[in-house]
Amino acid sequence: MTLTGARVLVTGAAGQVALPVSLALARDNEVVALARFKDEAARARLEAAGVRCITIDLARGGFDDVPSDVDYVCNFAVVKSGKWDVDIVGNAEAAGLLMAHCRSARAFLHCSSTGVYEAAGGTPQRETDPLGDNHRVMMPTYSISKIAAEAVVRTTCRIFDVPTTITRLNVPYGNNGGWPALHLAMILAGRPVPVHVEGPSRYNPIHEDDIIATLPAMLEAATVPATIVNWGGDEETSIEEWSVYLGELAGVDDVTFDRTEGTIGGIPTDNAKRLAIAGPTRVGWKDGMRRMYEAYHASSGS
């Protein structure tokens, strides 16, 4: 499937993942971007690319200015305030309200997270594996509110017969940042990178280019009841490995780690279902991290 000539609604459009997705979609489609748009520079980039930007807090409702006659919805919005009422409303209730408003869409993609899985000692997680509160040590509301959001989306999909795909994203990164970019900043500042005591902390990072490339297939896979699929890269690596590699790129030979129980452990993914839906990813983690490093330095002017 290729996505051209469609009207696509993207939420959370100023965010790390949705911004490059929106810009890529805007090349061949009409894109309507929803966000709170506290970052004026992000809004300016989107509008320069021909994206129609609408400022909205989805948790508050009020969709009068939001078109309902769209072909596709890509819901990347996420709230991480650490406050239970705020995050349940912003992540779960808001998703249901949006789906109800856009119930005539050909497909609805809800971006979830592998943060919904029960910690399993670094075992690659399948879509049918147990869910749990693995992010509590870092973000007390995150896993539960994301699980709640999946439940709301699954229910609303069936109520309104909206073909839906729920994607569980695993360490997205790229030129627009991500968790590895935060680790790079720590390394450059001479700070230790937190890793779980039961390491190595293994993941399947996925570059923004692969998110963009596989997005059409994820929309095509939408069904009622909802399709649920892991969205991680083909290559498994670890925080320890990518931090050492980023250190090498930056000329830092003595990357240090803070081994602690105050961070999450590894959550790698079983990618068999994603491979069947969208095929292999193309950006290897070393290539992607190198490009991220180069973009980081280009933006900082160093």
Phi and psi restraints in degrees (value plus and minus 20) as a CYANA .aco file:
   2 THR   PHI    -134.6   -94.6
   2 THR   PSI     127.6   167.6
   3 LEU   PHI    -126.7   -86.7
   3 LEU   PSI      82.5   122.5
   4 THR   PHI    -161.0  -121.0
   4 THR   PSI     125.9   165.9
   5 GLY   PHI      47.0    87.0
   5 GLY   PSI      -1.1    38.9
   6 ALA   PHI    -123.6   -83.6
   6 ALA   PSI     140.4   180.4
   7 ARG   PHI    -122.0   -82.0
   7 ARG   PSI      94.8   134.8
   8 VAL   PHI    -139.2   -99.2
   8 VAL   PSI     108.6   148.6
   9 LEU   PHI    -119.5   -79.5
   9 LEU   PSI     104.9   144.9
  10 VAL   PHI    -140.9  -100.9
  10 VAL   PSI     105.9   145.9
  11 THR   PHI    -122.0   -82.0
  11 THR   PSI     138.5   178.5
  12 GLY   PHI      45.5    85.5
  12 GLY   PSI      10.7    50.7
  13 ALA   PHI     -88.9   -48.9
  13 ALA   PSI     -34.2     5.8
  14 ALA   PHI    -110.8   -70.8
  14 ALA   PSI     -19.7    20.3
  15 GLY   PHI    -102.8   -62.8
  15 GLY   PSI     155.6   195.6
  16 GLN   PHI     -76.5   -36.5
  16 GLN   PSI     -65.7   -25.7
  17 VAL   PHI    -106.9   -66.9
  17 VAL   PSI     -66.4   -26.4
  18 ALA   PHI     -91.8   -51.8
  18 ALA   PSI     -45.4    -5.4
  19 LEU   PHI     -82.9   -42.9
  19 LEU   PSI     -75.6   -35.6
  20 PRO   PHI     -84.3   -44.3
  20 PRO   PSI     -51.6   -11.6
  21 VAL   PHI     -82.9   -42.9
  21 VAL   PSI     -66.1   -26.1
  22 SER   PHI     -82.6   -42.6
  22 SER   PSI     -63.3   -23.3
  23 LEU   PHI     -83.3   -43.3
  23 LEU   PSI     -59.5   -19.5
  24 ALA   PHI     -88.0   -48.0
  24 ALA   PSI     -63.8   -23.8
  25 LEU   PHI     -83.8   -43.8
  25 LEU   PSI     -52.9   -12.9
  26 ALA   PHI     -87.4   -47.4
  26 ALA   PSI     -35.0     5.0
  27 ARG   PHI     -85.6   -45.6
  27 ARG   PSI     -53.4   -13.4
  28 ASP   PHI    -151.0  -111.0
  28 ASP   PSI     -11.5    28.5
  29 ASN   PHI    -162.2  -122.2
  29 ASN   PSI     145.0   185.0
  30 GLU   PHI    -108.0   -68.0
  30 GLU   PSI      99.4   139.4
  31 VAL   PHI    -134.4   -94.4
  31 VAL   PSI     110.1   150.1
  32 VAL   PHI    -130.9   -90.9
  32 VAL   PSI     101.8   141.8
  33 ALA   PHI    -130.1   -90.1
  33 ALA   PSI     107.7   147.7
  34 LEU   PHI    -131.0   -91.0
  34 LEU   PSI     115.6   155.6
  35 ALA   PHI    -190.4  -150.4
  35 ALA   PSI     151.0   191.0
  36 ARG   PHI     -98.8   -58.8
  36 ARG   PSI     -38.3     1.7
  37 PHE   PHI      30.9    70.9
  37 PHE   PSI      31.6    71.6
  38 LYS   PHI     -93.7   -53.7
  38 LYS   PSI     -41.1    -1.1
  39 ASP   PHI    -115.8   -75.8
  39 ASP   PSI      79.4   119.4
  40 GLU   PHI     -85.7   -45.7
  40 GLU   PSI     -51.3   -11.3
  41 ALA   PHI     -84.8   -44.8
  41 ALA   PSI     -58.9   -18.9
  42 ALA   PHI     -84.6   -44.6
  42 ALA   PSI     -63.2   -23.2
  43 ARG   PHI     -81.3   -41.3
  43 ARG   PSI     -62.4   -22.4
  44 ALA   PHI     -81.9   -41.9
  44 ALA   PSI     -60.2   -20.2
  45 ARG   PHI     -81.9   -41.9
  45 ARG   PSI     -63.1   -23.1
  46 LEU   PHI     -85.6   -45.6
  46 LEU   PSI     -67.0   -27.0
  47 GLU   PHI     -85.3   -45.3
  47 GLU   PSI     -54.4   -14.4
  48 ALA   PHI     -84.6   -44.6
  48 ALA   PSI     -45.2    -5.2
  49 ALA   PHI    -109.6   -69.6
  49 ALA   PSI     -16.2    23.8
  50 GLY   PHI      70.3   110.3
  50 GLY   PSI      -8.0    32.0
  51 VAL   PHI    -102.9   -62.9
  51 VAL   PSI     114.7   154.7
  52 ARG   PHI    -104.0   -64.0
  52 ARG   PSI      98.5   138.5
  53 CYS   PHI    -123.2   -83.2
  53 CYS   PSI     112.3   152.3
  54 ILE   PHI    -144.6  -104.6
  54 ILE   PSI     102.5   142.5
  55 THR   PHI    -102.1   -62.1
  55 THR   PSI     103.3   143.3
  56 ILE   PHI    -177.3  -137.3
  56 ILE   PSI     126.1   166.1
  57 ASP   PHI    -122.7   -82.7
  57 ASP   PSI      83.4   123.4
  58 LEU   PHI     -78.0   -38.0
  58 LEU   PSI     -50.1   -10.1
  59 ALA   PHI     -86.3   -46.3
  59 ALA   PSI     -44.6    -4.6
  60 ARG   PHI    -107.0   -67.0
  60 ARG   PSI     -27.5    12.5
  61 GLY   PHI      53.5    93.5
  61 GLY   PSI    -168.1  -128.1
  62 GLY   PHI      50.7    90.7
  62 GLY   PSI      48.9    88.9
  63 PHE   PHI    -117.3   -77.3
  63 PHE   PSI       1.2    41.2
  64 ASP   PHI     -77.3   -37.3
  64 ASP   PSI     -56.0   -16.0
  65 ASP   PHI    -111.3   -71.3
  65 ASP   PSI     -19.8    20.2
  66 VAL   PHI    -117.7   -77.7
  66 VAL   PSI     102.7   142.7
  67 PRO   PHI     -85.0   -45.0
  67 PRO   PSI     120.6   160.6
  68 SER   PHI    -120.9   -80.9
  68 SER   PSI     -37.4     2.6
  69 ASP   PHI    -110.0   -70.0
  69 ASP   PSI      44.1    84.1
  70 VAL   PHI    -130.0   -90.0
  70 VAL   PSI     136.9   176.9
  71 ASP   PHI    -101.0   -61.0
  71 ASP   PSI     -61.3   -21.3
  72 TYR   PHI    -158.5  -118.5
  72 TYR   PSI     129.1   169.1
  73 VAL   PHI    -143.0  -103.0
  73 VAL   PSI     110.4   150.4
  74 CYS   PHI    -138.5   -98.5
  74 CYS   PSI      86.2   126.2
  75 ASN   PHI    -116.2   -76.2
  75 ASN   PSI      77.4   117.4
  76 PHE   PHI    -123.8   -83.8
  76 PHE   PSI     -17.1    22.9
  77 ALA   PHI     -84.8   -44.8
  77 ALA   PSI     121.4   161.4
  78 VAL   PHI    -169.4  -129.4
  78 VAL   PSI     122.6   162.6
  79 VAL   PHI    -138.7   -98.7
  79 VAL   PSI     108.2   148.2
  80 LYS   PHI    -152.5  -112.5
  80 LYS   PSI      40.5    80.5
  81 SER   PHI    -104.2   -64.2
  81 SER   PSI     -40.8    -0.8
  82 GLY   PHI      62.6   102.6
  82 GLY   PSI     -17.9    22.1
  83 LYS   PHI    -125.4   -85.4
  83 LYS   PSI     105.7   145.7
  84 TRP   PHI     -78.5   -38.5
  84 TRP   PSI     -71.4   -31.4
  85 ASP   PHI     -81.2   -41.2
  85 ASP   PSI     -62.1   -22.1
  86 VAL   PHI     -84.8   -44.8
  86 VAL   PSI     -64.1   -24.1
  87 ASP   PHI     -98.4   -58.4
  87 ASP   PSI     -53.2   -13.2
  88 ILE   PHI     -86.3   -46.3
  88 ILE   PSI     -64.0   -24.0
  89 VAL   PHI     -85.6   -45.6
  89 VAL   PSI     -67.1   -27.1
  90 GLY   PHI     -89.4   -49.4
  90 GLY   PSI     -51.8   -11.8
  91 ASN   PHI    -117.2   -77.2
  91 ASN   PSI     -60.7   -20.7
  92 ALA   PHI    -116.3   -76.3
  92 ALA   PSI     -79.2   -39.2
  93 GLU   PHI     -81.2   -41.2
  93 GLU   PSI     -61.5   -21.5
  94 ALA   PHI     -80.9   -40.9
  94 ALA   PSI     -57.4   -17.4
  95 ALA   PHI     -83.9   -43.9
  95 ALA   PSI     -61.5   -21.5
  96 GLY   PHI     -86.1   -46.1
  96 GLY   PSI     -60.8   -20.8
  97 LEU   PHI     -82.8   -42.8
  97 LEU   PSI     -61.4   -21.4
  98 LEU   PHI     -84.8   -44.8
  98 LEU   PSI     -64.2   -24.2
  99 MET   PHI     -81.5   -41.5
  99 MET   PSI     -61.6   -21.6
 100 ALA   PHI     -82.9   -42.9
 100 ALA   PSI     -58.7   -18.7
 101 HIS   PHI     -88.4   -48.4
 101 HIS   PSI     -56.5   -16.5
 102 CYS   PHI    -126.8   -86.8
 102 CYS   PSI      17.7    57.7
 103 ARG   PHI     -85.9   -45.9
 103 ARG   PSI     -35.8     4.2
 104 SER   PHI    -110.0   -70.0
 104 SER   PSI     -17.7    22.3
 105 ALA   PHI     -82.3   -42.3
 105 ALA   PSI     128.5   168.5
 106 ARG   PHI     -89.9   -49.9
 106 ARG   PSI     -49.7    -9.7
 107 ALA   PHI    -179.0  -139.0
 107 ALA   PSI     129.1   169.1
 108 PHE   PHI    -145.8  -105.8
 108 PHE   PSI     101.0   141.0
 109 LEU   PHI    -125.1   -85.1
 109 LEU   PSI     102.3   142.3
 110 HIS   PHI    -128.6   -88.6
 110 HIS   PSI      99.3   139.3
 111 CYS   PHI    -106.9   -66.9
 111 CYS   PSI      90.5   130.5
 112 SER   PHI    -123.2   -83.2
 112 SER   PSI    -171.1  -131.1
 113 SER   PHI    -171.9  -131.9
 113 SER   PSI     130.0   170.0
 114 THR   PHI     -92.3   -52.3
 114 THR   PSI     -21.0    19.0
 115 GLY   PHI     -87.2   -47.2
 115 GLY   PSI     -24.7    15.3
 116 VAL   PHI    -104.9   -64.9
 116 VAL   PSI     -31.4     8.6
 117 TYR   PHI    -100.0   -60.0
 117 TYR   PSI     130.9   170.9
 118 GLU   PHI     -88.0   -48.0
 118 GLU   PSI     116.9   156.9
 119 ALA   PHI     -77.2   -37.2
 119 ALA   PSI     111.4   151.4
 120 ALA   PHI    -154.0  -114.0
 120 ALA   PSI      12.4    52.4
 121 GLY   PHI      42.7    82.7
 121 GLY   PSI      11.9    51.9
 122 GLY   PHI      63.6   103.6
 122 GLY   PSI      -9.6    30.4
 123 THR   PHI     -97.7   -57.7
 123 THR   PSI     111.6   151.6
 124 PRO   PHI     -75.7   -35.7
 124 PRO   PSI     109.1   149.1
 125 GLN   PHI    -113.3   -73.3
 125 GLN   PSI     112.6   152.6
 126 ARG   PHI    -113.6   -73.6
 126 ARG   PSI     141.4   181.4
 127 GLU   PHI     -82.3   -42.3
 127 GLU   PSI     -41.5    -1.5
 128 THR   PHI    -115.3   -75.3
 128 THR   PSI     -18.5    21.5
 129 ASP   PHI     -94.3   -54.3
 129 ASP   PSI     141.7   181.7
 130 PRO   PHI     -81.0   -41.0
 130 PRO   PSI     124.0   164.0
 131 LEU   PHI    -113.2   -73.2
 131 LEU   PSI     137.7   177.7
 132 GLY   PHI    -189.4  -149.4
 132 GLY   PSI    -196.4  -156.4
 133 ASP   PHI    -122.6   -82.6
 133 ASP   PSI      40.2    80.2
 134 ASN   PHI     -96.3   -56.3
 134 ASN   PSI     -34.3     5.7
 135 HIS   PHI    -115.2   -75.2
 135 HIS   PSI     -17.7    22.3
 136 ARG   PHI     -76.5   -36.5
 136 ARG   PSI     -56.2   -16.2
 137 VAL   PHI     -84.5   -44.5
 137 VAL   PSI     -46.0    -6.0
 138 MET   PHI    -126.4   -86.4
 138 MET   PSI     -65.9   -25.9
 139 MET   PHI    -153.9  -113.9
 139 MET   PSI      77.1   117.1
 140 PRO   PHI     -81.3   -41.3
 140 PRO   PSI     -44.0    -4.0
 141 THR   PHI    -121.0   -81.0
 141 THR   PSI     -29.1    10.9
 142 TYR   PHI     -85.7   -45.7
 142 TYR   PSI     -79.0   -39.0
 143 SER   PHI     -80.0   -40.0
 143 SER   PSI     -65.5   -25.5
 144 ILE   PHI     -84.8   -44.8
 144 ILE   PSI     -62.5   -22.5
 145 SER   PHI     -89.9   -49.9
 145 SER   PSI     -50.7   -10.7
 146 LYS   PHI     -92.2   -52.2
 146 LYS   PSI     -57.0   -17.0
 147 ILE   PHI     -84.4   -44.4
 147 ILE   PSI     -62.9   -22.9
 148 ALA   PHI     -80.3   -40.3
 148 ALA   PSI     -60.6   -20.6
 149 ALA   PHI     -82.6   -42.6
 149 ALA   PSI     -63.0   -23.0
 150 GLU   PHI     -79.4   -39.4
 150 GLU   PSI     -61.3   -21.3
 151 ALA   PHI     -84.0   -44.0
 151 ALA   PSI     -62.5   -22.5
 152 VAL   PHI     -83.6   -43.6
 152 VAL   PSI     -65.1   -25.1
 153 VAL   PHI     -83.6   -43.6
 153 VAL   PSI     -62.5   -22.5
 154 ARG   PHI     -82.0   -42.0
 154 ARG   PSI     -61.6   -21.6
 155 THR   PHI     -88.8   -48.8
 155 THR   PSI     -66.4   -26.4
 156 THR   PHI     -86.0   -46.0
 156 THR   PSI     -54.8   -14.8
 157 CYS   PHI     -74.1   -34.1
 157 CYS   PSI     -63.6   -23.6
 158 ARG   PHI     -98.0   -58.0
 158 ARG   PSI     -57.5   -17.5
 159 ILE   PHI     -82.1   -42.1
 159 ILE   PSI     -65.8   -25.8
 160 PHE   PHI    -123.4   -83.4
 160 PHE   PSI     -16.3    23.7
 161 ASP   PHI      38.9    78.9
 161 ASP   PSI      27.0    67.0
 162 VAL   PHI    -119.4   -79.4
 162 VAL   PSI      93.2   133.2
 163 PRO   PHI     -76.6   -36.6
 163 PRO   PSI     108.8   148.8
 164 THR   PHI    -157.9  -117.9
 164 THR   PSI     122.1   162.1
 165 THR   PHI    -143.2  -103.2
 165 THR   PSI     109.8   149.8
 166 ILE   PHI    -126.0   -86.0
 166 ILE   PSI      95.9   135.9
 167 THR   PHI    -123.9   -83.9
 167 THR   PSI     111.0   151.0
 168 ARG   PHI    -120.9   -80.9
 168 ARG   PSI      79.9   119.9
 169 LEU   PHI     -97.2   -57.2
 169 LEU   PSI     119.9   159.9
 170 ASN   PHI    -144.1  -104.1
 170 ASN   PSI      82.7   122.7
 171 VAL   PHI      30.0    70.0
 171 VAL   PSI      50.8    90.8
 172 PRO   PHI     -92.6   -52.6
 172 PRO   PSI     123.2   163.2
 173 TYR   PHI    -178.4  -138.4
 173 TYR   PSI     149.8   189.8
 174 GLY   PHI     141.4   181.4
 174 GLY   PSI    -178.7  -138.7
 175 ASN   PHI     -84.5   -44.5
 175 ASN   PSI     -38.8     1.2
 176 ASN   PHI    -114.9   -74.9
 176 ASN   PSI      -6.9    33.1
 177 GLY   PHI      87.1   127.1
 177 GLY   PSI    -174.0  -134.0
 178 GLY   PHI     108.4   148.4
 178 GLY   PSI     157.4   197.4
 179 TRP   PHI     -78.0   -38.0
 179 TRP   PSI     -65.5   -25.5
 180 PRO   PHI     -79.9   -39.9
 180 PRO   PSI     -50.9   -10.9
 181 ALA   PHI     -86.6   -46.6
 181 ALA   PSI     -55.0   -15.0
 182 LEU   PHI     -84.5   -44.5
 182 LEU   PSI     -61.1   -21.1
 183 HIS   PHI     -84.1   -44.1
 183 HIS   PSI     -59.0   -19.0
 184 LEU   PHI     -79.7   -39.7
 184 LEU   PSI     -64.1   -24.1
 185 ALA   PHI     -81.1   -41.1
 185 ALA   PSI     -59.1   -19.1
 186 MET   PHI     -83.5   -43.5
 186 MET   PSI     -63.8   -23.8
 187 ILE   PHI     -82.3   -42.3
 187 ILE   PSI     -65.3   -25.3
 188 LEU   PHI     -86.0   -46.0
 188 LEU   PSI     -47.3    -7.3
 189 ALA   PHI    -107.6   -67.6
 189 ALA   PSI     -19.6    20.4
 190 GLY   PHI      55.4    95.4
 190 GLY   PSI       1.2    41.2
 191 ARG   PHI    -118.6   -78.6
 191 ARG   PSI     128.7   168.7
 192 PRO   PHI     -91.8   -51.8
 192 PRO   PSI     126.3   166.3
 193 VAL   PHI    -109.2   -69.2
 193 VAL   PSI     104.2   144.2
 194 PRO   PHI     -89.4   -49.4
 194 PRO   PSI     111.2   151.2
 195 VAL   PHI    -158.4  -118.4
 195 VAL   PSI     132.2   172.2
 196 HIS   PHI     -89.9   -49.9
 196 HIS   PSI     127.3   167.3
 197 VAL   PHI     -80.7   -40.7
 197 VAL   PSI     -49.2    -9.2
 198 GLU   PHI    -113.8   -73.8
 198 GLU   PSI      35.5    75.5
 199 GLY   PHI     -99.6   -59.6
 199 GLY   PSI    -198.8  -158.8
 200 PRO   PHI     -92.4   -52.4
 200 PRO   PSI     132.2   172.2
 201 SER   PHI    -108.4   -68.4
 201 SER   PSI      73.1   113.1
 202 ARG   PHI    -113.4   -73.4
 202 ARG   PSI     121.2   161.2
 203 TYR   PHI    -164.8  -124.8
 203 TYR   PSI     155.5   195.5
 204 ASN   PHI    -141.5  -101.5
 204 ASN   PSI      56.6    96.6
 205 PRO   PHI     -79.8   -39.8
 205 PRO   PSI     124.6   164.6
 206 ILE   PHI    -146.1  -106.1
 206 ILE   PSI     105.6   145.6
 207 HIS   PHI     -93.5   -53.5
 207 HIS   PSI     129.7   169.7
 208 GLU   PHI     -77.6   -37.6
 208 GLU   PSI     -51.4   -11.4
 209 ASP   PHI     -83.6   -43.6
 209 ASP   PSI     -57.2   -17.2
 210 ASP   PHI     -95.5   -55.5
 210 ASP   PSI     -51.4   -11.4
 211 ILE   PHI     -81.7   -41.7
 211 ILE   PSI     -66.8   -26.8
 212 ILE   PHI     -83.2   -43.2
 212 ILE   PSI     -63.0   -23.0
 213 ALA   PHI     -87.4   -47.4
 213 ALA   PSI     -55.6   -15.6
 214 THR   PHI    -111.6   -71.6
 214 THR   PSI     -29.0    11.0
 215 LEU   PHI     -77.6   -37.6
 215 LEU   PSI     -66.2   -26.2
 216 PRO   PHI     -77.4   -37.4
 216 PRO   PSI     -60.5   -20.5
 217 ALA   PHI     -86.6   -46.6
 217 ALA   PSI     -55.1   -15.1
 218 MET   PHI     -84.2   -44.2
 218 MET   PSI     -58.9   -18.9
 219 LEU   PHI     -88.2   -48.2
 219 LEU   PSI     -60.1   -20.1
 220 GLU   PHI     -84.6   -44.6
 220 GLU   PSI     -46.2    -6.2
 221 ALA   PHI    -101.1   -61.1
 221 ALA   PSI     -21.8    18.2
 222 ALA   PHI     -82.9   -42.9
 222 ALA   PSI     117.7   157.7
 223 THR   PHI    -162.5  -122.5
 223 THR   PSI     152.5   192.5
 224 VAL   PHI    -144.8  -104.8
 224 VAL   PSI      98.9   138.9
 225 PRO   PHI     -79.5   -39.5
 225 PRO   PSI     149.8   189.8
 226 ALA   PHI     -85.4   -45.4
 226 ALA   PSI     123.2   163.2
 227 THR   PHI     -99.9   -59.9
 227 THR   PSI     114.7   154.7
 228 ILE   PHI    -140.0  -100.0
 228 ILE   PSI     107.9   147.9
 229 VAL   PHI    -167.6  -127.6
 229 VAL   PSI     118.8   158.8
 230 ASN   PHI     -88.3   -48.3
 230 ASN   PSI     123.2   163.2
 231 TRP   PHI    -145.5  -105.5
 231 TRP   PSI      55.3    95.3
 232 GLY   PHI    -146.5  -106.5
 232 GLY   PSI     146.8   186.8
 233 GLY   PHI     -97.8   -57.8
 233 GLY   PSI     144.6   184.6
 234 ASP   PHI     -88.4   -48.4
 234 ASP   PSI     -54.4   -14.4
 235 GLU   PHI    -109.2   -69.2
 235 GLU   PSI     108.6   148.6
 236 GLU   PHI    -113.0   -73.0
 236 GLU   PSI     114.7   154.7
 237 THR   PHI    -165.4  -125.4
 237 THR   PSI    -185.2  -145.2
 238 SER   PHI    -160.6  -120.6
 238 SER   PSI     142.3   182.3
 239 ILE   PHI     -76.7   -36.7
 239 ILE   PSI     -62.2   -22.2
 240 GLU   PHI     -79.7   -39.7
 240 GLU   PSI     -65.4   -25.4
 241 GLU   PHI     -87.1   -47.1
 241 GLU   PSI     -66.8   -26.8
 242 TRP   PHI     -92.3   -52.3
 242 TRP   PSI     -48.2    -8.2
 243 SER   PHI     -88.1   -48.1
 243 SER   PSI     -63.7   -23.7
 244 VAL   PHI     -81.6   -41.6
 244 VAL   PSI     -62.2   -22.2
 245 TYR   PHI     -84.3   -44.3
 245 TYR   PSI     -63.7   -23.7
 246 LEU   PHI     -82.5   -42.5
 246 LEU   PSI     -57.0   -17.0
 247 GLY   PHI     -81.8   -41.8
 247 GLY   PSI     -62.1   -22.1
 248 GLU   PHI     -80.4   -40.4
 248 GLU   PSI     -63.5   -23.5
 249 LEU   PHI     -81.9   -41.9
 249 LEU   PSI     -56.2   -16.2
 250 ALA   PHI    -107.9   -67.9
 250 ALA   PSI     -21.3    18.7
 251 GLY   PHI      55.1    95.1
 251 GLY   PSI       5.5    45.5
 252 VAL   PHI    -126.0   -86.0
 252 VAL   PSI      90.0   130.0
 253 ASP   PHI    -106.8   -66.8
 253 ASP   PSI     -39.7     0.3
 254 ASP   PHI    -134.6   -94.6
 254 ASP   PSI      35.5    75.5
 255 VAL   PHI     -82.2   -42.2
 255 VAL   PSI     109.2   149.2
 256 THR   PHI    -134.2   -94.2
 256 THR   PSI     139.7   179.7
 257 PHE   PHI    -148.2  -108.2
 257 PHE   PSI     124.3   164.3
 258 ASP   PHI    -123.0   -83.0
 258 ASP   PSI      80.3   120.3
 259 ARG   PHI    -103.2   -63.2
 259 ARG   PSI      94.8   134.8
 260 THR   PHI    -166.3  -126.3
 260 THR   PSI     136.4   176.4
 261 GLU   PHI    -108.8   -68.8
 261 GLU   PSI     -19.7    20.3
 262 GLY   PHI    -110.1   -70.1
 262 GLY   PSI       5.0    45.0
 263 THR   PHI    -163.5  -123.5
 263 THR   PSI     147.8   187.8
 264 ILE   PHI    -101.2   -61.2
 264 ILE   PSI     131.4   171.4
 265 GLY   PHI    -104.8   -64.8
 265 GLY   PSI     159.2   199.2
 266 GLY   PHI     -86.9   -46.9
 266 GLY   PSI     125.4   165.4
 267 ILE   PHI    -156.7  -116.7
 267 ILE   PSI      54.4    94.4
 268 PRO   PHI     -93.1   -53.1
 268 PRO   PSI     144.1   184.1
 269 THR   PHI    -138.7   -98.7
 269 THR   PSI     125.7   165.7
 270 ASP   PHI    -103.6   -63.6
 270 ASP   PSI     100.0   140.0
 271 ASN   PHI    -123.3   -83.3
 271 ASN   PSI      -6.0    34.0
 272 ALA   PHI     -79.3   -39.3
 272 ALA   PSI     -62.0   -22.0
 273 LYS   PHI     -89.6   -49.6
 273 LYS   PSI     -60.6   -20.6
 274 ARG   PHI     -84.9   -44.9
 274 ARG   PSI     -59.1   -19.1
 275 LEU   PHI     -80.7   -40.7
 275 LEU   PSI     -61.2   -21.2
 276 ALA   PHI     -86.6   -46.6
 276 ALA   PSI     -53.3   -13.3
 277 ILE   PHI    -102.2   -62.2
 277 ILE   PSI     -66.7   -26.7
 278 ALA   PHI    -144.2  -104.2
 278 ALA   PSI     -22.5    17.5
 279 GLY   PHI      59.2    99.2
 279 GLY   PSI    -195.7  -155.7
 280 PRO   PHI     -94.6   -54.6
 280 PRO   PSI     136.0   176.0
 281 THR   PHI    -102.8   -62.8
 281 THR   PSI     140.7   180.7
 282 ARG   PHI    -137.0   -97.0
 282 ARG   PSI     -38.3     1.7
 283 VAL   PHI    -117.6   -77.6
 283 VAL   PSI      89.7   129.7
 284 GLY   PHI     -86.3   -46.3
 284 GLY   PSI     133.7   173.7
 285 TRP   PHI     -85.4   -45.4
 285 TRP   PSI     -54.0   -14.0
 286 LYS   PHI     -88.8   -48.8
 286 LYS   PSI     -62.5   -22.5
 287 ASP   PHI     -81.9   -41.9
 287 ASP   PSI     -65.5   -25.5
 288 GLY   PHI     -83.8   -43.8
 288 GLY   PSI     -61.4   -21.4
 289 MET   PHI     -87.7   -47.7
 289 MET   PSI     -56.9   -16.9
 290 ARG   PHI     -83.3   -43.3
 290 ARG   PSI     -64.1   -24.1
 291 ARG   PHI     -84.6   -44.6
 291 ARG   PSI     -58.7   -18.7
 292 MET   PHI     -82.3   -42.3
 292 MET   PSI     -62.8   -22.8
 293 TYR   PHI     -81.3   -41.3
 293 TYR   PSI     -64.0   -24.0
 294 GLU   PHI     -85.4   -45.4
 294 GLU   PSI     -59.7   -19.7
 295 ALA   PHI     -87.1   -47.1
 295 ALA   PSI     -57.5   -17.5
 296 TYR   PHI     -80.0   -40.0
 296 TYR   PSI     -64.7   -24.7
 297 HIS   PHI     -94.1   -54.1
 297 HIS   PSI     -53.3   -13.3
 298 ALA   PHI     -84.3   -44.3
 298 ALA   PSI     -60.8   -20.8
 299 SER   PHI     -92.6   -52.6
 299 SER   PSI     -47.7    -7.7
 300 SER   PHI    -106.3   -66.3
 300 SER   PSI     -29.3    10.7
 301 GLY   PHI      57.2    97.2
 301 GLY   PSI      -7.8    32.2
